[in-house]
Amino acid sequence: WAYVLSASGCPHRCRHCSTVVRKSSGEHLRKRRPQQVADEVAAHLASGAEAIAFEDDTFLVDRRHFLDICEELARRNIVAPWIANARPDELDGERVEAAAASGARLFKVGIETATPRLIELMGKARCGEAWQQQTEEGLARLKQYGISSIGLFLVGLPSETAAEVEAT
């Protein structure tokens, strides 16, 4: 495995997040040029790496940046298995299809909770019910394209009930 960071920072303002769980800091997304990212991936593969772990807090957060990286990898015919972090609201058809074509094998998906109230309370999304729907649709898309997923969950949130823990 080789580790690659295509961008640092996260523009989302989730209330539960901290530098303890993040790979980078700051709200401003600082992006590397897709050509530089592809150069680094190619160098790692040439040095013997068999797979890539994109270490971005959320690799798909900037649609155009993510798609440009996938296109650059495809243009150079660099297809290696890779994994990354993602949010359910980023798993639309265009991004999942591009991910699959460029070698994605696994997404660690920050689902957090199955409770709409808590999703809204933690600032993950304005509408918790829409978040649930995006989660279900995004996971179905990953399955459709043969990309595995691991759900990342938080349990023990302030005001969380036993029933909400069970639902999650």
SULWOUR-V198789 format. One record per backbone hydrogen bond with DSSP energy under -0.5 kcal/mol. NH is the residue of the N-H (numbers start at 1). CO is the residue of the C=O. Records with the same first field share a line. If there is no record, write none. Layout:
BEGIN
NH->CO / CO
END
This chain:
BEGIN
2->51
4->53
6->4
8->30
10->26
15->122
16->122
17->14
21->18
22->18
30->8 / 28
31->29
32->6
36->33
37->33
38->34
39->35
40->36
41->37
42->38
43->39
44->40
45->41
46->42
47->43
48->45
49->44
52->81
53->2
54->52 / 83
55->4 / 53
59->85
60->85
61->58
63->61
66->62
67->63
68->64
69->65
70->66
71->67
72->68
73->69
74->70
75->71
76->72
77->74
78->73
79->77
80->78 / 102
81->50
82->103
83->52
84->106
86->108
90->87
91->88
92->90
96->92
97->93
98->94
99->95
100->96
101->97
102->98
103->100
104->99
105->82
106->82
107->148
108->84
109->107 / 150
110->86 / 108
111->109 / 152
112->152
113->111
116->114
119->115
120->116
121->117
122->118
123->120
124->119
125->119
128->126
131->127
132->128
133->129
134->130
135->131
136->132
137->133
138->134
139->135
140->136
141->137
142->138
143->139
144->140
145->141
146->143
147->142
148->105 / 146
150->107
152->109
153->151
154->112
160->157
165->161
166->162
167->163
168->164
END
